[in-house]
Amino acid sequence: MMLNVTSLNLNIDGLTLADQMSFTLQPGKVNIIIGPNGTGKSTLLKTLFGDIRPQSGAITFGDKQLQPQKISSWRQLFGYMPQDIRLDVSLTVIEVVLLGRLDALSFRVDNRMLEEALSALKQIGLLHLANRDVRTLSGGQCQMILFAQALMRHPEILMLDEPVSALDLHFQHVLLDHLAERTVKQQWVTLMVLHDLNLAAQYADNLLVLKQGQIVAQGAPQVVLTPELIWDVYGVEADVAHDSQGIPFVRTLRSRRLSGAA
């Protein structure tokens, strides 16, 4: 099933974050939102999840529509990993991962669910942390644990807000490789926010470029990412090259503006 956003209007404190915004996301595809700070990327995810109510517009998934009175059943469709990765709770890693199935938990965790949580940790290379207190983890480790928690929800729609911001180079690719593989296998509708244009170019099937409440470009990275678009959206000069597979690589250019010194 496809996720459809139609004529979405969202205004917060006088700032327009969505102006008649419409788009469709297909299952089995990784969709990545890019754009400058303050343009509403995180707010869009929160709106799709139902945390923020737009002024108008429709958000549908198949025959289901986001409605305030049915918000609980709507959220059951989602695995959602927010930008805030603080885990200031007295829980072990495995307990935090199991919370992804909060709707199915009882006083006793059955072996099947425990094995599923341990498998999720193993697949992302963090099984050795299963019994650690989450308060002792680094920011990057917390980010990976919350990713495992999102997977435990068995989502139909997976949304991640800057999921690799605290990760080193190795774990950036561990998370994104796993995400891309599972998106195809499970036919998820996957939507995430990234700031790194080169990671976005490598992993996106579909890029959505946001600027001032509008989607100013959408499509495959090799079509969307051009020097002209990067200048228009970010105000930065860039060279865009392509590798042997046609994947673009963005190299930003140092500003040539004078500092004012003689």
N, C-alpha and C positions, 0 to 999 in steps of 0.2 A: 504493500500500500504506500501511497505517496503522501507526504506532508505538504499541505497547500496553505499559503498565506496570501490573503486577498485584500487589497485596499486597506492595509494596516496604517492607522494614524495614531501616533503616540507623542504626547507633549508633556514634559516634566519641567516644572518651574520656568516656564516660558521658552524652554529649549525644545525644538522639534527634533525628535530622534527617529521618527518614521513618518514619511509624508506619502500617503497613498502607495505604500510599499507592497509589492506582490512578487511572489516567487514560488517555485515548486521544487521539492527535493525528492529524488527517487531512491528507492531501496537498493541496497548493495553498493552505494556510492559514498565516498568520503567528500563531504562538502566543507570547505574552509572559508571562514569569514576573515577578511583582512581590512585594514583601514586605520586612519590616525586615531590617536587617543581622543576620547570624548565624543566619538561619533556614534556611540550607542551599540557597540558590538555585544558587550555583556548584558546590556539592558534588553536587547533583542532576545537573547537566550532566556532571560528571566521572564520575558513576556510570553514566549512559547511554552514555558513551563507552568505559567499561570501565577507567578509571583507578582507580576505587574499587570494591571488591567488597562488595555488601550482605550482611547476615546472611541474608536470605531474600527471596523474591519473584522474579518473572519479567519480563524485558524482551524483547519480540519485535517484529520488523518483517516483516510478511507471514509467511512460513513460516520465517524465520530467528530464532534465539534467541541472546542474548548468553550465551556460555559461555567460561570462562577458557581452555580449550584451543583455542578458535577465535577468539581476540581479534584477530588480525591481519586475518582476512577480514571480521570484523565492522566494524572501523574503516575498511575501504575504502568503506563506505557513507556515511561522514561527511565533511563539511567542517566543521572545528571551529576556532573563533577564541576562544582563552582570554582571560582578563582581563589577563594579563601581556603588555604590548606592547613590552617591551624587546628591541631588536635589536642586541645588542653583537657583531656579526660583520662581517668585512671582505668584504661583498658589495654589489653594486649592487642597486638597486630591482628591475630586471628579473630578476636572478638569484633574489632572494627570492620573487618571484611565481612563477617557474618551479618552485621547490621544491614548490609545490602539486601538481605532477605528478611527484613524486620516483619514484613507482612505474613511470613510463614513460620516465624520463630515461635517456640513454646518454651516452657520451663526447662525442657530437655532438648538439646540439639541432637538430631539423629545422625548416624554415621554417614549417611549419604550426603547430607548438607555439609558436614565437616570435611569430608573428602573433597567436595567441590571447592570449598574455600581454600584448602591446602593446595589443590591443583591450580587454582588461580594464582596463588603466590608463587608456585613453582614455575609457572609459565612466564612470569615476569622476573624471575631470578631472585626472589626475595623469600623463599621458603625458610631460610635460616633465621629469619626475623620473626617467625610466627608467634613466639612466646615473649617477645620484647614488649615492654611498656611503650606505647606510642609517644609518650612525652619525652622519650630519650632519642627519638629519631631526628634526622636532619630534615630540612624542608623538602629536599628531593625525594627522600624515602617516604615521607608523608604523602607526597603527590602520587607516587606509585601505589601506595596502599589504598588511597581513595579511588584510583583507577580500578584496582581489583574489586573494590566494593561496588563500583558502578556496574562492572561485568556480572556480579552476583545477582543483580536484579533481573537478569534475563530480559533486557529491554527490547522493545521494537524500535524505539528512537533513542539514540545515544548522543548526549550533548556534553561537550567538554570546553571549559573556559580557560584558555591558556594552560593546557595540561602539561607542558614541558618547560614552563618558565623557570623552575628550580632544578632541572635535571642536567646532568653532565652529558657529554656528547654520546656516550654509550647508551645510557638509559633513555635519551631522547628517541633513539632509533629502536630500542627494545619496545617502548610503549607504542610508537607510531607504526612499526611493522606489525605488531600484534593487533593493533586497532584496525589496520587496513585489511589484514587477513580475515579477522572475525567479521568485519563489516560485509565482506563478500559472502563468507560461509553462512552467516546467520541472516543475511539480507536485511541488515539494520538500515535505517535512515540515520546516518551519522553526520553531525554538525559540530564543528569546533571553531574556536577563535585562536588564531596564531598571529604573532607579530613578526616572526622570522619568515621573510618572503621566500628564502631558498628552501626551507622545510616545507612551506606551503606548496611550492612548485613541485617538490618531489612526491608529496603524498596526496594532493588534492585531485579528485576526479573533476571537481567543479569548484571554482573560486567565485565568491561573492564579495565584491569590493564596495564598501560603504563609505559614503561621504555626505555629511550634512543631511542625514535622514533619507538618503536615496541610495539605491543600488546602482552605481554608475557603470559597472561592468560585471559580467557574469559569463562563465564558461571555462573551458580547459585552460590551464596555466600557460601553455605555449601560445595561446591566442590572446589571453588577457594581459599578461605581464609584458608591457612595453615600456621603453624609456619615457614616452609621452604620458602614459597613465601614471607612472610613478611620480613624475614631476607634477602632474595635475593634482594627485591625491595627497602626496606627502611634501611637495615642494623641495624635492631632492633630485639632483642630477644622478643618472645611473646608466651604466652599460648593461645590456642584457645579451648574453651569449646563450648558445644551446649546445647540449652534449650530443653524443652519437644517437641517443634515443629521442632527441628532440625536446628534452626537459630543459627549461630555461634556468639560467643562473644569473642572479642579480649582483652586480658589483657597484656599490654606491661610490660616488666621486667626492673627494674632499672639496669643500666650498672654496671657491676662488675669490670670494669677496674680501676686499682689503679690510684690515683691522682699523685703519685710520692713521696708522703710523706713517711718518714720512719715509 
